[in-house]
Amino acid sequence: MRKVLLLAFLSLMVSCSLLRLSDSNLKEDELLYTRKYIGNFVEYHHTAPDISGGTNLVWIKTTLFPAFGQLSVYGRNCEFSPGDQLYLRSRYSTDGSFGNWEYLVENEYSVSYRLSEFRNEDKVLVQSLF
């Protein structure tokens, strides 16, 4: 009887220690990514509202997105400096009756712009949803 109790006690201790070990490996900041690195800023180009569907767009070129037409943000000019590390950050906006996710392009400091849904594919301006 003692051997059975000892075996049950040891089994319980091993299972609890494995549970604590697996729980300690997970950290809260590893479970949810709020920013994704999209490259270092290279340059930008502004598109007038008459060309881009009535909105001012700034097309951004980074080291990971080296061609204009892949990343566009709303605005007239861009205050990023060459070499700034840029990140794509998601944010939940509660405007209106339903909430929406919006995406921001930001640097390490305080400059950020809202990502637009416009892309330039085959020299045609298209609207894509994320």
C-alpha positions in Angstrom: 0.0 0.0 0.0 2.9 2.4 0.8 4.4 1.7 -2.6 1.1 2.6 -4.4 0.8 5.9 -2.4 4.4 6.7 -3.0 4.0 6.1 -6.8 0.8 8.2 -6.8 2.5 11.0 -4.9 5.5 11.0 -7.3 3.3 11.0 -10.3 1.4 14.0 -9.0 4.6 15.9 -8.3 6.0 15.2 -11.8 2.8 16.2 -13.5 2.5 19.5 -11.5 6.2 20.4 -12.2 5.7 19.8 -15.9 2.6 22.0 -15.8 4.5 24.8 -14.1 7.4 24.5 -16.5 5.2 24.7 -19.6 3.2 27.6 -18.1 6.4 29.6 -17.3 7.6 29.4 -20.9 4.7 31.4 -22.2 4.9 35.1 -21.7 2.0 37.5 -22.4 3.9 39.6 -24.9 4.7 36.5 -27.0 1.0 35.6 -27.4 -0.1 38.7 -29.2 1.9 40.7 -31.6 0.8 44.3 -32.0 3.6 45.5 -34.3 5.3 43.9 -37.3 8.6 45.2 -38.8 8.1 46.3 -42.4 11.6 47.6 -43.2 13.7 50.7 -43.0 12.3 53.8 -44.6 13.9 54.7 -48.0 11.7 57.4 -49.6 8.1 58.4 -50.4 6.0 59.8 -53.2 2.8 61.9 -52.9 -0.2 61.2 -55.2 -2.7 64.0 -55.6 -6.4 63.5 -54.8 -7.5 63.7 -58.4 -5.5 60.7 -59.3 -6.2 58.6 -56.2 -9.9 58.6 -55.8 -10.3 61.9 -53.9 -7.7 61.3 -51.2 -4.1 62.4 -50.7 -1.9 59.3 -50.6 1.7 58.9 -49.7 3.4 55.9 -51.3 6.2 54.5 -49.0 9.3 52.6 -50.1 11.1 50.5 -47.5 13.9 48.0 -47.5 11.4 45.1 -47.4 8.9 46.8 -49.8 11.3 48.3 -52.4 8.7 49.3 -55.0 6.2 52.1 -54.9 2.7 50.8 -55.0 2.9 48.3 -52.2 2.4 50.5 -49.2 0.3 53.7 -49.1 -0.8 55.8 -46.2 -3.2 58.8 -46.0 -1.5 62.2 -46.0 0.2 64.9 -48.1 3.7 64.5 -46.8 5.8 62.1 -44.9 7.9 62.9 -41.8 9.8 59.7 -41.7 13.6 60.0 -42.0 15.7 57.8 -44.2 16.8 54.8 -42.2 13.9 54.9 -39.7 12.7 51.4 -38.7 9.0 51.2 -39.7 6.4 49.0 -38.1 2.8 48.0 -39.0 0.6 48.2 -36.0 -3.1 47.2 -35.7 -5.5 49.1 -33.6 -9.2 48.4 -32.9 -11.3 51.5 -33.6 -14.8 51.9 -32.2 -16.0 54.5 -34.6 -19.7 54.1 -35.6 -22.0 51.3 -34.5 -19.5 48.6 -35.3 -15.8 48.5 -34.5 -13.1 48.2 -37.2 -9.5 47.3 -37.3 -7.3 50.0 -38.6 -3.6 49.7 -39.4 -0.9 52.3 -38.8 2.6 52.6 -40.2 4.8 54.0 -37.5 8.4 54.6 -36.7 10.1 54.1 -33.3 9.3 57.6 -32.3 5.9 59.4 -32.4 5.3 59.6 -36.2 2.5 57.4 -37.5 0.2 57.3 -40.5 -3.0 55.4 -41.1 -2.5 52.7 -43.8 -4.8 53.1 -46.8 -6.5 50.3 -48.6 -5.1 51.5 -52.0 -2.5 49.5 -54.0 -1.0 50.1 -57.4 -1.2 46.8 -59.3 -0.3 46.6 -63.0 -0.2 50.4 -63.1 -3.9 50.5 -62.0 -5.0 51.9 -58.7 -7.0 49.2 -56.9 -8.7 49.1 -53.5 -7.9 46.0 -51.4 -9.1 45.1 -47.9 -6.8 43.6 -45.3 
